[in-house]
């Protein structure tokens, strides 16, 4: 490897025949056939592949070493904007109050609790993630699950970044760990009512959550009971429980179809009962309304594309018995709901603006909770207790740090109980928030959320962020780290493109499968609009995972539109991945992208936009890509192959960098300070490419 030039990947042409067409790949050798073992043990990666990845890291580190002072400065800025020593608001669960705290220079939170008859001064530590992380180079906390009698704690963690979580058990009274150790799980736990054991989801070798199991305390995992095993590799499992604690809920789903089975926790047989058989395109989720002996069902049944609420008797829940509770309202997307003893809480989105609907179960009276800003983010938490008569509401905007409200449901009175503190200071009045709309190629209006300082001029450099897949909406919420860009004179914009659900379920459906090109065209249209309207000058772009696909495809289609690009763990080798049904996410992904194995037209369509397959002999802007060696979602070789091919094809001198985190997975490095370091690295790169490294922060 020469320091003057980037590593050059060797070529080894591999040709495959698919649907009587030839698919060529010169860099397929970068994928280790041993990838399943690599997820568990990164050191088994083939030496020649590891050497190439290490050479890329060395070159990136060397060539960008001059940014280290700026990285450090940004790291300290972001760290200065978070309250390093903080506590969460205690939440009541039975006879206890639970909360977490963070300590200065500690990567992870500390969990504390106190009896409801005492005060927080009497709280005790019951779990310290920092202590548990000590033996591991990589450590990501999963969940911490209290038993029903509050004497036991089941906790899960990932020590590789591969998202195979281990579960351990702690006796809180005796302050010691039990011998029980459960491996290869998704990290979730539901305790049985009598606390003799718990339910969990086991992952198969391809990282698919496929099996519901029950573990008896004090026994070996080999003795666990398999309750349900999903044979269709296109479906995932996850578990939850109703707020009433009466039912365990097993949800079997892909990206457009769901099926639910339940276990009555008040019975000892652990038998699953089917709510409604899966039907392609029909999604539903349930909650238990104990007072009325019924289930409430959120579903898109009967062409309710943006979902409606239905109800059915909990002892006779045949689909024929389902009736409307909150009928479908066109243009109103229901994003979440919960059921308490006296109230039903529904979160909605209309015209991209969130609100919370509270329904009194007794008198059917409805009240709406909303806010007045033009663009903001809103969420709620009903807590642990079914009989609670209050909820917490979380509100923020791109300029306003998080506000936590306590809302008493009886009189709808809400009061602020916590404000996100910015220790180095922050004045929302120094910023301008706007929502503008770009026109895409087919005339659709694409919302763009924008934040900038009041003294930032027109045509300033802009970072445009996008995602646009899986129906995931990117909220216009507060981010302290973004201020390191904005306060240096950058405009920050979020493109709410099709593929998300900002404008309802149809907005999502118009950005998937054979309409996926809409996502890329929307994104490019947003960038061109910002330039045309003199809002922005140079446009830099940023996205991760499926948002990395957005970056890669947009660069192929319209490279001259963009000044530089950052793609984190980018899903760029789309065609090869979706053709390989052994990969962790491939079978469920067919509902999102199409099935190129069975369908020639799906194959042709995916091939038409797959970033890796459409790299051209053309100029590309400067690019930074990141990946994780143990990433089970977007495997390390996607970004690695993409960068190798880009370097080989492009005809310009703009630099391209690859940073592979060799002890991390899809979410990057673990721990809050490590994550800040990653952000600082990316932001330093963006500021450098926009000539903003020396500009001082204006107050």
HUCOR-V345387 format. One record per residue. N is the residue number from 1. RES is the residue in three letters. SS is DSSP state (2 for helix, 1 for strand, 0 for the rest). NEAR is the number of other C-alpha atoms within 12 Angstrom. Layout:
<<N:RES:SS:NEAR> <N:RES:SS:NEAR>>
This chain:
<<1:UNK:0:19> <2:UNK:0:14> <3:UNK:0:17> <4:UNK:0:13> <5:UNK:0:19> <6:UNK:0:31> <7:UNK:0:28> <8:UNK:0:25> <9:UNK:0:28> <10:UNK:0:20> <11:UNK:0:17> <12:UNK:0:13> <13:UNK:0:14> <14:UNK:1:15> <15:UNK:1:15> <16:UNK:1:16> <17:UNK:1:14> <18:UNK:1:23> <19:UNK:0:17> <20:UNK:0:11> <21:UNK:1:13> <22:UNK:1:14> <23:UNK:1:22> <24:UNK:1:21> <25:UNK:1:27> <26:UNK:0:23> <27:UNK:0:33> <28:UNK:2:30> <29:UNK:2:25> <30:UNK:2:37> <31:UNK:0:31> <32:UNK:0:25> <33:UNK:0:18> <34:UNK:0:21> <35:UNK:2:32> <36:UNK:2:27> <37:UNK:2:23> <38:UNK:2:34> <39:UNK:2:40> <40:UNK:2:33> <41:UNK:0:23> <42:UNK:2:31> <43:UNK:2:20> <44:UNK:2:20> <45:UNK:0:29> <46:UNK:0:21> <47:UNK:2:15> <48:UNK:2:17> <49:UNK:2:31> <50:UNK:2:27> <51:UNK:2:21> <52:UNK:2:31> <53:UNK:2:39> <54:UNK:2:25> <55:UNK:2:28> <56:UNK:2:38> <57:UNK:2:31> <58:UNK:2:26> <59:UNK:2:27> <60:UNK:2:33> <61:UNK:2:23> <62:UNK:2:22> <63:UNK:2:23> <64:UNK:0:28> <65:UNK:2:18> <66:UNK:2:17> <67:UNK:2:26> <68:UNK:2:23> <69:UNK:2:19> <70:UNK:2:31> <71:UNK:2:30> <72:UNK:2:26> <73:UNK:2:25> <74:UNK:2:37> <75:UNK:2:32> <76:UNK:2:22> <77:UNK:2:31> <78:UNK:2:36> <79:UNK:2:32> <80:UNK:2:26> <81:UNK:2:26> <82:UNK:0:31> <83:UNK:0:25> <84:UNK:0:26> <85:UNK:0:23> <86:UNK:1:24> <87:UNK:1:25> <88:UNK:0:24> <89:UNK:0:25> <90:UNK:0:27> <91:UNK:1:29> <92:UNK:1:26> <93:UNK:1:27> <94:UNK:0:23> <95:UNK:0:19> <96:UNK:1:28> <97:UNK:1:32> <98:UNK:1:34> <99:UNK:1:29> <100:UNK:1:29> <101:UNK:1:31> <102:UNK:1:26> <103:UNK:0:22> <104:UNK:0:20> <105:UNK:0:17> <106:UNK:0:23> <107:UNK:0:31> <108:UNK:0:32> <109:UNK:0:35> <110:UNK:1:31> <111:UNK:1:34> <112:UNK:1:30> <113:UNK:1:35> <114:UNK:1:27> <115:UNK:1:23> <116:UNK:0:19> <117:UNK:0:15> <118:UNK:0:14> <119:UNK:0:16> <120:UNK:2:25> <121:UNK:2:14> <122:UNK:2:15> <123:UNK:0:23> <124:UNK:1:25> <125:UNK:1:24> <126:UNK:1:35> <127:UNK:1:37> <128:UNK:1:26> <129:UNK:2:34> <130:UNK:2:29> <131:UNK:2:19> <132:UNK:2:27> <133:UNK:2:27> <134:UNK:0:16> <135:UNK:0:11> <136:UNK:0:20> <137:UNK:0:18> <138:UNK:0:33> <139:UNK:0:36> <140:UNK:1:40> <141:UNK:1:39> <142:UNK:1:30> <143:UNK:1:28> <144:UNK:1:34> <145:UNK:1:36> <146:UNK:1:35> <147:UNK:0:30> <148:UNK:0:26> <149:UNK:0:21> <150:UNK:0:28> <151:UNK:0:24> <152:UNK:1:31> <153:UNK:1:36> <154:UNK:1:42> <155:UNK:1:43> <156:UNK:1:35> <157:UNK:1:36> <158:UNK:1:42> <159:UNK:0:35> <160:UNK:0:39> <161:UNK:0:41> <162:UNK:0:48> <163:UNK:0:43> <164:UNK:0:42> <165:UNK:1:35> <166:UNK:1:37> <167:UNK:1:39> <168:UNK:1:37> <169:UNK:1:38> <170:UNK:1:31> <171:UNK:1:25> <172:UNK:0:25> <173:UNK:0:15> <174:UNK:0:13> <175:UNK:0:17> <176:UNK:1:17> <177:UNK:1:23> <178:UNK:1:22> <179:UNK:1:18> <180:UNK:1:28> <181:UNK:1:27> <182:UNK:1:40> <183:UNK:1:32> <184:UNK:1:34> <185:UNK:1:40> <186:UNK:0:37> <187:UNK:0:36> <188:UNK:0:41> <189:UNK:0:41> <190:UNK:1:41> <191:UNK:1:38> <192:UNK:0:34> <193:UNK:0:27> <194:UNK:0:21> <195:UNK:0:28> <196:UNK:0:21> <197:UNK:1:32> <198:UNK:1:42> <199:UNK:1:44> <200:UNK:1:47> <201:UNK:1:44> <202:UNK:1:41> <203:UNK:1:33> <204:UNK:0:28> <205:UNK:0:28> <206:UNK:0:32> <207:UNK:0:36> <208:UNK:0:40> <209:UNK:1:41> <210:UNK:1:37> <211:UNK:1:35> <212:UNK:1:42> <213:UNK:1:41> <214:UNK:1:34> <215:UNK:1:36> <216:UNK:1:27> <217:UNK:0:31> <218:UNK:0:22> <219:UNK:0:20> <220:UNK:0:18> <221:UNK:2:28> <222:UNK:2:16> <223:UNK:2:15> <224:UNK:0:26> <225:UNK:1:24> <226:UNK:1:23> <227:UNK:1:25> <228:UNK:1:30> <229:UNK:1:25> <230:UNK:0:28> <231:UNK:0:16> <232:UNK:0:18> <233:UNK:0:30> <234:UNK:0:31> <235:UNK:0:32> <236:UNK:1:39> <237:UNK:1:38> <238:UNK:1:39> <239:UNK:1:37> <240:UNK:1:33> <241:UNK:1:34> <242:UNK:0:34> <243:UNK:0:30> <244:UNK:0:32> <245:UNK:0:31> <246:UNK:0:29> <247:UNK:1:35> <248:UNK:1:37> <249:UNK:1:39> <250:UNK:1:42> <251:UNK:1:38> <252:UNK:1:42> <253:UNK:1:36> <254:UNK:0:35> <255:UNK:0:33> <256:UNK:0:35> <257:UNK:0:29> <258:UNK:1:34> <259:UNK:1:34> <260:UNK:1:37> <261:UNK:1:34> <262:UNK:1:39> <263:UNK:1:34> <264:UNK:1:27> <265:UNK:0:28> <266:UNK:0:17> <267:UNK:0:16> <268:UNK:0:14> <269:UNK:0:13> <270:UNK:0:28> <271:UNK:0:24> <272:UNK:0:25> <273:UNK:1:27> <274:UNK:1:25> <275:UNK:1:34> <276:UNK:1:30> <277:UNK:0:21> <278:UNK:0:23> <279:UNK:0:19> <280:UNK:0:18> <281:UNK:0:23> <282:UNK:0:28> <283:UNK:0:34> <284:UNK:1:45> <285:UNK:1:41> <286:UNK:1:40> <287:UNK:1:43> <288:UNK:1:39> <289:UNK:1:33> <290:UNK:2:28> <291:UNK:2:21> <292:UNK:2:21> <293:UNK:0:19> <294:UNK:1:28> <295:UNK:1:41> <296:UNK:1:37> <297:UNK:1:42> <298:UNK:1:40> <299:UNK:1:42> <300:UNK:0:34> <301:UNK:0:32> <302:UNK:0:21> <303:UNK:0:18> <304:UNK:0:29> <305:UNK:0:32> <306:UNK:0:37> <307:UNK:0:38> <308:UNK:1:38> <309:UNK:1:40> <310:UNK:1:34> <311:UNK:1:33> <312:UNK:1:30> <313:UNK:1:25> <314:UNK:0:30> <315:UNK:0:18> <316:UNK:1:18> <317:UNK:0:28> <318:UNK:0:18> <319:UNK:2:26> <320:UNK:2:15> <321:UNK:2:19> <322:UNK:0:28> <323:UNK:1:25> <324:UNK:1:25> <325:UNK:1:23> <326:UNK:1:28> <327:UNK:0:25> <328:UNK:0:25> <329:UNK:0:21> <330:UNK:0:22> <331:UNK:0:24> <332:UNK:1:32> <333:UNK:1:40> <334:UNK:1:41> <335:UNK:1:39> <336:UNK:1:32> <337:UNK:1:38> <338:UNK:1:40> <339:UNK:1:45> <340:UNK:0:37> <341:UNK:0:29> <342:UNK:0:28> <343:UNK:1:36> <344:UNK:1:43> <345:UNK:1:41> <346:UNK:1:40> <347:UNK:1:36> <348:UNK:1:39> <349:UNK:1:33> <350:UNK:1:23> <351:UNK:0:22> <352:UNK:0:35> <353:UNK:1:36> <354:UNK:1:42> <355:UNK:1:35> <356:UNK:1:39> <357:UNK:1:33> <358:UNK:1:37> <359:UNK:1:29> <360:UNK:1:24> <361:UNK:0:22> <362:UNK:0:15> <363:UNK:0:13> <364:UNK:0:15> <365:UNK:0:18> <366:UNK:1:22> <367:UNK:1:23> <368:UNK:1:20> <369:UNK:1:33> <370:UNK:0:28> <371:UNK:0:21> <372:UNK:0:15> <373:UNK:0:23> <374:UNK:0:23> <375:UNK:0:35> <376:UNK:0:35> <377:UNK:1:38> <378:UNK:1:36> <379:UNK:1:35> <380:UNK:1:32> <381:UNK:1:30> <382:UNK:0:38> <383:UNK:0:29> <384:UNK:0:31> <385:UNK:0:26> <386:UNK:0:31> <387:UNK:0:25> <388:UNK:0:29> <389:UNK:0:27> <390:UNK:1:34> <391:UNK:1:39> <392:UNK:1:34> <393:UNK:1:38> <394:UNK:1:36> <395:UNK:1:40> <396:UNK:1:31> <397:UNK:0:34> <398:UNK:0:41> <399:UNK:0:40> <400:UNK:0:33> <401:UNK:0:31> <402:UNK:0:30> <403:UNK:1:28> <404:UNK:1:27> <405:UNK:1:29> <406:UNK:1:29> <407:UNK:1:28> <408:UNK:1:22> <409:UNK:0:34> <410:UNK:0:22> <411:UNK:0:15> <412:UNK:0:27> <413:UNK:1:19> <414:UNK:1:23> <415:UNK:1:20> <416:UNK:1:19> <417:UNK:1:20> <418:UNK:1:21> <419:UNK:1:24> <420:UNK:0:29> <421:UNK:0:23> <422:UNK:0:28> <423:UNK:0:20> <424:UNK:0:18> <425:UNK:0:19> <426:UNK:0:25> <427:UNK:0:20> <428:UNK:2:24> <429:UNK:2:16> <430:UNK:2:22> <431:UNK:1:28> <432:UNK:1:28> <433:UNK:1:30> <434:UNK:1:27> <435:UNK:1:29> <436:UNK:1:24> <437:UNK:1:28> <438:UNK:1:32> <439:UNK:1:26> <440:UNK:0:27> <441:UNK:0:20> <442:UNK:0:16> <443:UNK:0:13> <444:UNK:0:23> <445:UNK:1:28> <446:UNK:1:41> <447:UNK:1:40> <448:UNK:1:37> <449:UNK:1:41> <450:UNK:1:40> <451:UNK:1:44> <452:UNK:1:38> <453:UNK:1:34> <454:UNK:0:23> <455:UNK:0:21> <456:UNK:0:28> <457:UNK:0:20> <458:UNK:0:22> <459:UNK:0:21> <460:UNK:1:32> <461:UNK:1:38> <462:UNK:1:45> <463:UNK:1:44> <464:UNK:1:47> <465:UNK:1:38> <466:UNK:0:50> <467:UNK:0:43> <468:UNK:0:45> <469:UNK:0:43> <470:UNK:0:35> <471:UNK:0:32> <472:UNK:0:28> <473:UNK:0:34> <474:UNK:0:33> <475:UNK:0:34> <476:UNK:0:39> <477:UNK:0:32> <478:UNK:0:32> <479:UNK:0:28> <480:UNK:0:37> <481:UNK:0:34> <482:UNK:0:40> <483:UNK:2:43> <484:UNK:2:43> <485:UNK:2:45> <486:UNK:2:40> <487:UNK:0:34> <488:UNK:0:35> <489:UNK:0:37> <490:UNK:0:45> <491:UNK:1:44> <492:UNK:1:48> <493:UNK:1:44> <494:UNK:1:45> <495:UNK:1:48> <496:UNK:1:48> <497:UNK:0:53> <498:UNK:0:45> <499:UNK:0:43> <500:UNK:0:37> <501:UNK:0:41> <502:UNK:0:46> <503:UNK:0:39> <504:UNK:0:37> <505:UNK:2:37> <506:UNK:2:27> <507:UNK:2:37> <508:UNK:2:34> <509:UNK:2:35> <510:UNK:0:32> <511:UNK:0:36> <512:UNK:0:37> <513:UNK:2:33> <514:UNK:2:28> <515:UNK:2:29> <516:UNK:0:38> <517:UNK:2:36> <518:UNK:2:38> <519:UNK:2:44> <520:UNK:2:43> <521:UNK:2:40> <522:UNK:2:42> <523:UNK:2:54> <524:UNK:2:41> <525:UNK:2:38> <526:UNK:2:46> <527:UNK:2:47> <528:UNK:2:32> <529:UNK:2:32> <530:UNK:2:41> <531:UNK:2:26> <532:UNK:2:19> <533:UNK:0:18> <534:UNK:0:18> <535:UNK:0:32> <536:UNK:1:34> <537:UNK:1:29> <538:UNK:1:34> <539:UNK:1:44> <540:UNK:1:50> <541:UNK:1:50> <542:UNK:1:44> <543:UNK:1:38> <544:UNK:1:35> <545:UNK:0:40> <546:UNK:2:41> <547:UNK:2:42> <548:UNK:2:42> <549:UNK:2:47> <550:UNK:2:51> <551:UNK:2:51> <552:UNK:2:53> <553:UNK:2:44> <554:UNK:2:45> <555:UNK:2:44> <556:UNK:2:36> <557:UNK:2:28> <558:UNK:0:26> <559:UNK:2:32> <560:UNK:2:23> <561:UNK:2:32> <562:UNK:0:40> <563:UNK:0:35> <564:UNK:1:41> <565:UNK:1:50> <566:UNK:1:47> <567:UNK:1:45> <568:UNK:1:48> <569:UNK:0:45> <570:UNK:0:48> <571:UNK:0:45> <572:UNK:0:49> <573:UNK:0:42> <574:UNK:2:45> <575:UNK:2:37> <576:UNK:2:36> <577:UNK:2:37> <578:UNK:2:34> <579:UNK:0:33> <580:UNK:0:23> <581:UNK:0:24> <582:UNK:0:23> <583:UNK:0:31> <584:UNK:0:34> <585:UNK:0:35> <586:UNK:2:37> <587:UNK:2:33> <588:UNK:2:34> <589:UNK:2:34> <590:UNK:2:35> <591:UNK:2:28> <592:UNK:2:36> <593:UNK:2:43> <594:UNK:0:32> <595:UNK:0:32> <596:UNK:0:33> <597:UNK:0:26> <598:UNK:0:18> <599:UNK:0:20> <600:UNK:2:18> <601:UNK:2:19> <602:UNK:2:30> <603:UNK:2:33> <604:UNK:2:28> <605:UNK:2:24> <606:UNK:2:38> <607:UNK:2:36> <608:UNK:2:24> <609:UNK:2:37> <610:UNK:0:39> <611:UNK:2:40> <612:UNK:2:45> <613:UNK:2:33> <614:UNK:2:30> <615:UNK:0:34> <616:UNK:0:26> <617:UNK:0:16> <618:UNK:0:22> <619:UNK:0:29> <620:UNK:0:36> <621:UNK:0:37> <622:UNK:1:34> <623:UNK:1:42> <624:UNK:1:46> <625:UNK:1:48> <626:UNK:1:50> <627:UNK:1:47> <628:UNK:1:42> <629:UNK:0:47> <630:UNK:0:41> <631:UNK:0:45> <632:UNK:0:40> <633:UNK:0:35> <634:UNK:0:40> <635:UNK:0:45> <636:UNK:2:49> <637:UNK:2:45> <638:UNK:2:47> <639:UNK:2:48> <640:UNK:2:49> <641:UNK:2:41> <642:UNK:2:49> <643:UNK:2:43> <644:UNK:2:34> <645:UNK:2:33> <646:UNK:2:42> <647:UNK:2:34> <648:UNK:2:27> <649:UNK:2:21> <650:UNK:0:27> <651:UNK:0:16> <652:UNK:0:19> <653:UNK:0:18> <654:UNK:0:22> <655:UNK:0:30> <656:UNK:1:39> <657:UNK:1:41> <658:UNK:1:45> <659:UNK:1:41> <660:UNK:1:42> <661:UNK:1:38> <662:UNK:0:33> <663:UNK:0:34> <664:UNK:0:41> <665:UNK:1:38> <666:UNK:0:35> <667:UNK:0:35> <668:UNK:1:40> <669:UNK:0:35> <670:UNK:0:37> <671:UNK:0:27> <672:UNK:2:30> <673:UNK:2:28> <674:UNK:2:27> <675:UNK:2:24> <676:UNK:2:33> <677:UNK:2:28> <678:UNK:2:32> <679:UNK:2:37> <680:UNK:2:33> <681:UNK:2:37> <682:UNK:2:44> <683:UNK:2:42> <684:UNK:2:37> <685:UNK:2:42> <686:UNK:2:44> <687:UNK:2:39> <688:UNK:2:30> <689:UNK:2:34> <690:UNK:0:32> <691:UNK:0:20> <692:UNK:0:25> <693:UNK:0:28> <694:UNK:0:17> <695:UNK:0:18> <696:UNK:0:17> <697:UNK:0:21> <698:UNK:0:19> <699:UNK:0:21>>
